[in-house]
Amino acid sequence: MPWYFWLLLIVVFGSVLGSLLALRDAAKKLPLTKEQLERIRQRNAELDAKERKEKG
């Protein structure tokens, strides 16, 4: 294969890898309080119970 094919391949892989690394660095956890986490857990439990009731 010609040299420019390998150069293009390296550039493409480098671009994809760089984008993935930038995305990983930009991802942050949401700072939730204990009350918010508890409300989320309660809402999920209610939805699970509702789904079980509808299926069963």
mmCIF file of the N, C-alpha and C atoms, coordinates in Angstrom:
data_MODEL
# 
_entry.id   MODEL 
# 
loop_
_atom_site.group_PDB 
_atom_site.id 
_atom_site.type_symbol 
_atom_site.label_atom_id 
_atom_site.label_alt_id 
_atom_site.label_comp_id 
_atom_site.label_asym_id 
_atom_site.label_entity_id 
_atom_site.label_seq_id 
_atom_site.pdbx_PDB_ins_code 
_atom_site.Cartn_x 
_atom_site.Cartn_y 
_atom_site.Cartn_z 
_atom_site.occupancy 
_atom_site.B_iso_or_equiv 
_atom_site.pdbx_formal_charge 
_atom_site.auth_seq_id 
_atom_site.auth_comp_id 
_atom_site.auth_asym_id 
_atom_site.auth_atom_id 
_atom_site.pdbx_PDB_model_num 
ATOM 1   N N  . MET A 1 1  ? 0.842   -1.182 0.000  1.00 0.00 ? 1  MET A N  1 
ATOM 2   C CA . MET A 1 1  ? 0.000   0.000  0.000  1.00 0.00 ? 1  MET A CA 1 
ATOM 3   C C  . MET A 1 1  ? 0.888   1.246  0.000  1.00 0.00 ? 1  MET A C  1 
ATOM 4   N N  . PRO A 1 2  ? 0.420   2.293  -0.635 1.00 0.00 ? 2  PRO A N  1 
ATOM 5   C CA . PRO A 1 2  ? 1.220   3.517  -0.709 1.00 0.00 ? 2  PRO A CA 1 
ATOM 6   C C  . PRO A 1 2  ? 1.334   4.199  0.658  1.00 0.00 ? 2  PRO A C  1 
ATOM 7   N N  . TRP A 1 3  ? 2.339   5.035  0.777  1.00 0.00 ? 3  TRP A N  1 
ATOM 8   C CA . TRP A 1 3  ? 2.616   5.688  2.053  1.00 0.00 ? 3  TRP A CA 1 
ATOM 9   C C  . TRP A 1 3  ? 1.504   6.634  2.470  1.00 0.00 ? 3  TRP A C  1 
ATOM 10  N N  . TYR A 1 4  ? 0.846   7.289  1.500  1.00 0.00 ? 4  TYR A N  1 
ATOM 11  C CA . TYR A 1 4  ? -0.199  8.250  1.855  1.00 0.00 ? 4  TYR A CA 1 
ATOM 12  C C  . TYR A 1 4  ? -1.437  7.551  2.423  1.00 0.00 ? 4  TYR A C  1 
ATOM 13  N N  . PHE A 1 5  ? -1.657  6.289  2.073  1.00 0.00 ? 5  PHE A N  1 
ATOM 14  C CA . PHE A 1 5  ? -2.754  5.532  2.665  1.00 0.00 ? 5  PHE A CA 1 
ATOM 15  C C  . PHE A 1 5  ? -2.501  5.332  4.157  1.00 0.00 ? 5  PHE A C  1 
ATOM 16  N N  . TRP A 1 6  ? -1.280  4.966  4.500  1.00 0.00 ? 6  TRP A N  1 
ATOM 17  C CA . TRP A 1 6  ? -0.939  4.769  5.908  1.00 0.00 ? 6  TRP A CA 1 
ATOM 18  C C  . TRP A 1 6  ? -1.034  6.085  6.680  1.00 0.00 ? 6  TRP A C  1 
ATOM 19  N N  . LEU A 1 7  ? -0.625  7.171  6.063  1.00 0.00 ? 7  LEU A N  1 
ATOM 20  C CA . LEU A 1 7  ? -0.718  8.480  6.700  1.00 0.00 ? 7  LEU A CA 1 
ATOM 21  C C  . LEU A 1 7  ? -2.177  8.850  6.958  1.00 0.00 ? 7  LEU A C  1 
ATOM 22  N N  . LEU A 1 8  ? -3.006  8.622  5.970  1.00 0.00 ? 8  LEU A N  1 
ATOM 23  C CA . LEU A 1 8  ? -4.433  8.907  6.123  1.00 0.00 ? 8  LEU A CA 1 
ATOM 24  C C  . LEU A 1 8  ? -5.045  8.021  7.216  1.00 0.00 ? 8  LEU A C  1 
ATOM 25  N N  . LEU A 1 9  ? -4.679  6.772  7.242  1.00 0.00 ? 9  LEU A N  1 
ATOM 26  C CA . LEU A 1 9  ? -5.180  5.840  8.258  1.00 0.00 ? 9  LEU A CA 1 
ATOM 27  C C  . LEU A 1 9  ? -4.774  6.282  9.657  1.00 0.00 ? 9  LEU A C  1 
ATOM 28  N N  . ILE A 1 10 ? -3.550  6.716  9.820  1.00 0.00 ? 10 ILE A N  1 
ATOM 29  C CA . ILE A 1 10 ? -3.074  7.201  11.123 1.00 0.00 ? 10 ILE A CA 1 
ATOM 30  C C  . ILE A 1 10 ? -3.828  8.459  11.534 1.00 0.00 ? 10 ILE A C  1 
ATOM 31  N N  . VAL A 1 11 ? -4.058  9.360  10.596 1.00 0.00 ? 11 VAL A N  1 
ATOM 32  C CA . VAL A 1 11 ? -4.788  10.596 10.896 1.00 0.00 ? 11 VAL A CA 1 
ATOM 33  C C  . VAL A 1 11 ? -6.221  10.283 11.315 1.00 0.00 ? 11 VAL A C  1 
ATOM 34  N N  . VAL A 1 12 ? -6.870  9.379  10.615 1.00 0.00 ? 12 VAL A N  1 
ATOM 35  C CA . VAL A 1 12 ? -8.251  9.020  10.946 1.00 0.00 ? 12 VAL A CA 1 
ATOM 36  C C  . VAL A 1 12 ? -8.317  8.386  12.330 1.00 0.00 ? 12 VAL A C  1 
ATOM 37  N N  . PHE A 1 13 ? -7.481  7.407  12.608 1.00 0.00 ? 13 PHE A N  1 
ATOM 38  C CA . PHE A 1 13 ? -7.497  6.763  13.926 1.00 0.00 ? 13 PHE A CA 1 
ATOM 39  C C  . PHE A 1 13 ? -7.139  7.751  15.032 1.00 0.00 ? 13 PHE A C  1 
ATOM 40  N N  . GLY A 1 14 ? -6.189  8.618  14.766 1.00 0.00 ? 14 GLY A N  1 
ATOM 41  C CA . GLY A 1 14 ? -5.830  9.633  15.754 1.00 0.00 ? 14 GLY A CA 1 
ATOM 42  C C  . GLY A 1 14 ? -6.979  10.580 16.035 1.00 0.00 ? 14 GLY A C  1 
ATOM 43  N N  . SER A 1 15 ? -7.715  10.934 15.002 1.00 0.00 ? 15 SER A N  1 
ATOM 44  C CA . SER A 1 15 ? -8.861  11.811 15.167 1.00 0.00 ? 15 SER A CA 1 
ATOM 45  C C  . SER A 1 15 ? -9.949  11.148 15.999 1.00 0.00 ? 15 SER A C  1 
ATOM 46  N N  . VAL A 1 16 ? -10.251 9.899  15.708 1.00 0.00 ? 16 VAL A N  1 
ATOM 47  C CA . VAL A 1 16 ? -11.271 9.178  16.471 1.00 0.00 ? 16 VAL A CA 1 
ATOM 48  C C  . VAL A 1 16 ? -10.836 9.005  17.916 1.00 0.00 ? 16 VAL A C  1 
ATOM 49  N N  . LEU A 1 17 ? -9.618  8.606  18.130 1.00 0.00 ? 17 LEU A N  1 
ATOM 50  C CA . LEU A 1 17 ? -9.120  8.413  19.488 1.00 0.00 ? 17 LEU A CA 1 
ATOM 51  C C  . LEU A 1 17 ? -9.096  9.727  20.260 1.00 0.00 ? 17 LEU A C  1 
ATOM 52  N N  . GLY A 1 18 ? -8.670  10.791 19.622 1.00 0.00 ? 18 GLY A N  1 
ATOM 53  C CA . GLY A 1 18 ? -8.660  12.101 20.273 1.00 0.00 ? 18 GLY A CA 1 
ATOM 54  C C  . GLY A 1 18 ? -10.050 12.563 20.649 1.00 0.00 ? 18 GLY A C  1 
ATOM 55  N N  . SER A 1 19 ? -11.023 12.313 19.774 1.00 0.00 ? 19 SER A N  1 
ATOM 56  C CA . SER A 1 19 ? -12.401 12.687 20.064 1.00 0.00 ? 19 SER A CA 1 
ATOM 57  C C  . SER A 1 19 ? -12.952 11.898 21.239 1.00 0.00 ? 19 SER A C  1 
ATOM 58  N N  . LEU A 1 20 ? -12.661 10.607 21.284 1.00 0.00 ? 20 LEU A N  1 
ATOM 59  C CA . LEU A 1 20 ? -13.123 9.786  22.402 1.00 0.00 ? 20 LEU A CA 1 
ATOM 60  C C  . LEU A 1 20 ? -12.494 10.224 23.725 1.00 0.00 ? 20 LEU A C  1 
ATOM 61  N N  . LEU A 1 21 ? -11.233 10.549 23.703 1.00 0.00 ? 21 LEU A N  1 
ATOM 62  C CA . LEU A 1 21 ? -10.567 11.008 24.926 1.00 0.00 ? 21 LEU A CA 1 
ATOM 63  C C  . LEU A 1 21 ? -11.123 12.352 25.383 1.00 0.00 ? 21 LEU A C  1 
ATOM 64  N N  . ALA A 1 22 ? -11.404 13.241 24.435 1.00 0.00 ? 22 ALA A N  1 
ATOM 65  C CA . ALA A 1 22 ? -11.992 14.536 24.792 1.00 0.00 ? 22 ALA A CA 1 
ATOM 66  C C  . ALA A 1 22 ? -13.386 14.356 25.371 1.00 0.00 ? 22 ALA A C  1 
ATOM 67  N N  . LEU A 1 23 ? -14.161 13.439 24.814 1.00 0.00 ? 23 LEU A N  1 
ATOM 68  C CA . LEU A 1 23 ? -15.503 13.164 25.324 1.00 0.00 ? 23 LEU A CA 1 
ATOM 69  C C  . LEU A 1 23 ? -15.428 12.593 26.737 1.00 0.00 ? 23 LEU A C  1 
ATOM 70  N N  . ARG A 1 24 ? -14.480 11.700 26.983 1.00 0.00 ? 24 ARG A N  1 
ATOM 71  C CA . ARG A 1 24 ? -14.323 11.129 28.314 1.00 0.00 ? 24 ARG A CA 1 
ATOM 72  C C  . ARG A 1 24 ? -13.944 12.201 29.334 1.00 0.00 ? 24 ARG A C  1 
ATOM 73  N N  . ASP A 1 25 ? -13.080 13.111 28.947 1.00 0.00 ? 25 ASP A N  1 
ATOM 74  C CA . ASP A 1 25 ? -12.658 14.165 29.871 1.00 0.00 ? 25 ASP A CA 1 
ATOM 75  C C  . ASP A 1 25 ? -13.785 15.157 30.142 1.00 0.00 ? 25 ASP A C  1 
ATOM 76  N N  . ALA A 1 26 ? -14.676 15.346 29.171 1.00 0.00 ? 26 ALA A N  1 
ATOM 77  C CA . ALA A 1 26 ? -15.762 16.308 29.332 1.00 0.00 ? 26 ALA A CA 1 
ATOM 78  C C  . ALA A 1 26 ? -16.915 15.746 30.157 1.00 0.00 ? 26 ALA A C  1 
ATOM 79  N N  . ALA A 1 27 ? -17.001 14.423 30.262 1.00 0.00 ? 27 ALA A N  1 
ATOM 80  C CA . ALA A 1 27 ? -18.101 13.810 31.011 1.00 0.00 ? 27 ALA A CA 1 
ATOM 81  C C  . ALA A 1 27 ? -17.864 14.007 32.499 1.00 0.00 ? 27 ALA A C  1 
ATOM 82  N N  . LYS A 1 28 ? -18.886 14.515 33.178 1.00 0.00 ? 28 LYS A N  1 
ATOM 83  C CA . LYS A 1 28 ? -18.777 14.765 34.610 1.00 0.00 ? 28 LYS A CA 1 
ATOM 84  C C  . LYS A 1 28 ? -19.972 14.163 35.310 1.00 0.00 ? 28 LYS A C  1 
ATOM 85  N N  . LYS A 1 29 ? -19.777 13.757 36.542 1.00 0.00 ? 29 LYS A N  1 
ATOM 86  C CA . LYS A 1 29 ? -20.892 13.265 37.334 1.00 0.00 ? 29 LYS A CA 1 
ATOM 87  C C  . LYS A 1 29 ? -21.723 14.451 37.799 1.00 0.00 ? 29 LYS A C  1 
ATOM 88  N N  . LEU A 1 30 ? -23.013 14.208 37.925 1.00 0.00 ? 30 LEU A N  1 
ATOM 89  C CA . LEU A 1 30 ? -23.891 15.255 38.415 1.00 0.00 ? 30 LEU A CA 1 
ATOM 90  C C  . LEU A 1 30 ? -23.788 15.340 39.932 1.00 0.00 ? 30 LEU A C  1 
ATOM 91  N N  . PRO A 1 31 ? -23.557 16.520 40.460 1.00 0.00 ? 31 PRO A N  1 
ATOM 92  C CA . PRO A 1 31 ? -23.483 16.655 41.917 1.00 0.00 ? 31 PRO A CA 1 
ATOM 93  C C  . PRO A 1 31 ? -24.899 16.681 42.509 1.00 0.00 ? 31 PRO A C  1 
ATOM 94  N N  . LEU A 1 32 ? -25.367 15.538 42.977 1.00 0.00 ? 32 LEU A N  1 
ATOM 95  C CA . LEU A 1 32 ? -26.703 15.438 43.545 1.00 0.00 ? 32 LEU A CA 1 
ATOM 96  C C  . LEU A 1 32 ? -26.612 15.357 45.065 1.00 0.00 ? 32 LEU A C  1 
ATOM 97  N N  . THR A 1 33 ? -27.594 15.939 45.697 1.00 0.00 ? 33 THR A N  1 
ATOM 98  C CA . THR A 1 33 ? -27.651 15.855 47.155 1.00 0.00 ? 33 THR A CA 1 
ATOM 99  C C  . THR A 1 33 ? -28.259 14.511 47.544 1.00 0.00 ? 33 THR A C  1 
ATOM 100 N N  . LYS A 1 34 ? -28.162 14.192 48.823 1.00 0.00 ? 34 LYS A N  1 
ATOM 101 C CA . LYS A 1 34 ? -28.724 12.934 49.308 1.00 0.00 ? 34 LYS A CA 1 
ATOM 102 C C  . LYS A 1 34 ? -30.237 12.907 49.122 1.00 0.00 ? 34 LYS A C  1 
ATOM 103 N N  . GLU A 1 35 ? -30.880 14.061 49.289 1.00 0.00 ? 35 GLU A N  1 
ATOM 104 C CA . GLU A 1 35 ? -32.337 14.122 49.120 1.00 0.00 ? 35 GLU A CA 1 
ATOM 105 C C  . GLU A 1 35 ? -32.727 13.851 47.669 1.00 0.00 ? 35 GLU A C  1 
ATOM 106 N N  . GLN A 1 36 ? -31.974 14.405 46.742 1.00 0.00 ? 36 GLN A N  1 
ATOM 107 C CA . GLN A 1 36 ? -32.270 14.190 45.333 1.00 0.00 ? 36 GLN A CA 1 
ATOM 108 C C  . GLN A 1 36 ? -32.070 12.724 44.949 1.00 0.00 ? 36 GLN A C  1 
ATOM 109 N N  . LEU A 1 37 ? -31.000 12.116 45.457 1.00 0.00 ? 37 LEU A N  1 
ATOM 110 C CA . LEU A 1 37 ? -30.756 10.710 45.171 1.00 0.00 ? 37 LEU A CA 1 
ATOM 111 C C  . LEU A 1 37 ? -31.881 9.844  45.735 1.00 0.00 ? 37 LEU A C  1 
ATOM 112 N N  . GLU A 1 38 ? -32.346 10.165 46.930 1.00 0.00 ? 38 GLU A N  1 
ATOM 113 C CA . GLU A 1 38 ? -33.424 9.402  47.544 1.00 0.00 ? 38 GLU A CA 1 
ATOM 114 C C  . GLU A 1 38 ? -34.717 9.538  46.738 1.00 0.00 ? 38 GLU A C  1 
ATOM 115 N N  . ARG A 1 39 ? -35.012 10.752 46.255 1.00 0.00 ? 39 ARG A N  1 
ATOM 116 C CA . ARG A 1 39 ? -36.208 10.942 45.432 1.00 0.00 ? 39 ARG A CA 1 
ATOM 117 C C  . ARG A 1 39 ? -36.115 10.141 44.138 1.00 0.00 ? 39 ARG A C  1 
ATOM 118 N N  . ILE A 1 40 ? -34.927 10.098 43.542 1.00 0.00 ? 40 ILE A N  1 
ATOM 119 C CA . ILE A 1 40 ? -34.722 9.330  42.314 1.00 0.00 ? 40 ILE A CA 1 
ATOM 120 C C  . ILE A 1 40 ? -34.935 7.851  42.582 1.00 0.00 ? 40 ILE A C  1 
ATOM 121 N N  . ARG A 1 41 ? -34.385 7.345  43.672 1.00 0.00 ? 41 ARG A N  1 
ATOM 122 C CA . ARG A 1 41 ? -34.556 5.932  44.020 1.00 0.00 ? 41 ARG A CA 1 
ATOM 123 C C  . ARG A 1 41 ? -36.032 5.613  44.274 1.00 0.00 ? 41 ARG A C  1 
ATOM 124 N N  . GLN A 1 42 ? -36.727 6.506  44.965 1.00 0.00 ? 42 GLN A N  1 
ATOM 125 C CA . GLN A 1 42 ? -38.135 6.295  45.266 1.00 0.00 ? 42 GLN A CA 1 
ATOM 126 C C  . GLN A 1 42 ? -38.964 6.288  43.977 1.00 0.00 ? 42 GLN A C  1 
ATOM 127 N N  . ARG A 1 43 ? -38.681 7.225  43.092 1.00 0.00 ? 43 ARG A N  1 
ATOM 128 C CA . ARG A 1 43 ? -39.405 7.289  41.816 1.00 0.00 ? 43 ARG A CA 1 
ATOM 129 C C  . ARG A 1 43 ? -39.147 6.043  40.985 1.00 0.00 ? 43 ARG A C  1 
ATOM 130 N N  . ASN A 1 44 ? -37.907 5.561  40.959 1.00 0.00 ? 44 ASN A N  1 
ATOM 131 C CA . ASN A 1 44 ? -37.592 4.342  40.214 1.00 0.00 ? 44 ASN A CA 1 
ATOM 132 C C  . ASN A 1 44 ? -38.326 3.143  40.803 1.00 0.00 ? 44 ASN A C  1 
ATOM 133 N N  . ALA A 1 45 ? -38.390 3.063  42.127 1.00 0.00 ? 45 ALA A N  1 
ATOM 134 C CA . ALA A 1 45 ? -39.098 1.959  42.770 1.00 0.00 ? 45 ALA A CA 1 
ATOM 135 C C  . ALA A 1 45 ? -40.584 2.014  42.430 1.00 0.00 ? 45 ALA A C  1 
ATOM 136 N N  . GLU A 1 46 ? -41.168 3.217  42.427 1.00 0.00 ? 46 GLU A N  1 
ATOM 137 C CA . GLU A 1 46 ? -42.579 3.356  42.080 1.00 0.00 ? 46 GLU A CA 1 
ATOM 138 C C  . GLU A 1 46 ? -42.837 2.934  40.631 1.00 0.00 ? 46 GLU A C  1 
ATOM 139 N N  . LEU A 1 47 ? -41.962 3.338  39.724 1.00 0.00 ? 47 LEU A N  1 
ATOM 140 C CA . LEU A 1 47 ? -42.130 2.965  38.320 1.00 0.00 ? 47 LEU A CA 1 
ATOM 141 C C  . LEU A 1 47 ? -41.964 1.459  38.119 1.00 0.00 ? 47 LEU A C  1 
ATOM 142 N N  . ASP A 1 48 ? -41.008 0.853  38.828 1.00 0.00 ? 48 ASP A N  1 
ATOM 143 C CA . ASP A 1 48 ? -40.830 -0.599 38.735 1.00 0.00 ? 48 ASP A CA 1 
ATOM 144 C C  . ASP A 1 48 ? -42.065 -1.320 39.238 1.00 0.00 ? 48 ASP A C  1 
ATOM 145 N N  . ALA A 1 49 ? -42.625 -0.862 40.357 1.00 0.00 ? 49 ALA A N  1 
ATOM 146 C CA . ALA A 1 49 ? -43.832 -1.481 40.899 1.00 0.00 ? 49 ALA A CA 1 
ATOM 147 C C  . ALA A 1 49 ? -44.996 -1.330 39.924 1.00 0.00 ? 49 ALA A C  1 
ATOM 148 N N  . LYS A 1 50 ? -45.111 -0.178 39.300 1.00 0.00 ? 50 LYS A N  1 
ATOM 149 C CA . LYS A 1 50 ? -46.187 0.059  38.341 1.00 0.00 ? 50 LYS A CA 1 
ATOM 150 C C  . LYS A 1 50 ? -46.034 -0.857 37.131 1.00 0.00 ? 50 LYS A C  1 
ATOM 151 N N  . GLU A 1 51 ? -44.795 -1.019 36.655 1.00 0.00 ? 51 GLU A N  1 
ATOM 152 C CA . GLU A 1 51 ? -44.562 -1.906 35.511 1.00 0.00 ? 51 GLU A CA 1 
ATOM 153 C C  . GLU A 1 51 ? -44.886 -3.357 35.863 1.00 0.00 ? 51 GLU A C  1 
ATOM 154 N N  . ARG A 1 52 ? -44.491 -3.795 37.055 1.00 0.00 ? 52 ARG A N  1 
ATOM 155 C CA . ARG A 1 52 ? -44.791 -5.158 37.488 1.00 0.00 ? 52 ARG A CA 1 
ATOM 156 C C  . ARG A 1 52 ? -46.298 -5.378 37.586 1.00 0.00 ? 52 ARG A C  1 
ATOM 157 N N  . LYS A 1 53 ? -47.001 -4.360 38.083 1.00 0.00 ? 53 LYS A N  1 
ATOM 158 C CA . LYS A 1 53 ? -48.447 -4.469 38.221 1.00 0.00 ? 53 LYS A CA 1 
ATOM 159 C C  . LYS A 1 53 ? -49.113 -4.577 36.850 1.00 0.00 ? 53 LYS A C  1 
ATOM 160 N N  . GLU A 1 54 ? -48.629 -3.801 35.876 1.00 0.00 ? 54 GLU A N  1 
ATOM 161 C CA . GLU A 1 54 ? -49.201 -3.830 34.535 1.00 0.00 ? 54 GLU A CA 1 
ATOM 162 C C  . GLU A 1 54 ? -48.907 -5.148 33.830 1.00 0.00 ? 54 GLU A C  1 
ATOM 163 N N  . LYS A 1 55 ? -47.727 -5.713 34.053 1.00 0.00 ? 55 LYS A N  1 
ATOM 164 C CA . LYS A 1 55 ? -47.360 -6.978 33.401 1.00 0.00 ? 55 LYS A CA 1 
ATOM 165 C C  . LYS A 1 55 ? -48.047 -8.156 34.060 1.00 0.00 ? 55 LYS A C  1 
ATOM 166 N N  . GLY A 1 56 ? -48.182 -8.117 35.373 1.00 0.00 ? 56 GLY A N  1 
ATOM 167 C CA . GLY A 1 56 ? -48.691 -9.268 36.113 1.00 0.00 ? 56 GLY A CA 1 
ATOM 168 C C  . GLY A 1 56 ? -50.141 -9.218 36.244 1.00 0.00 ? 56 GLY A C  1 
# 
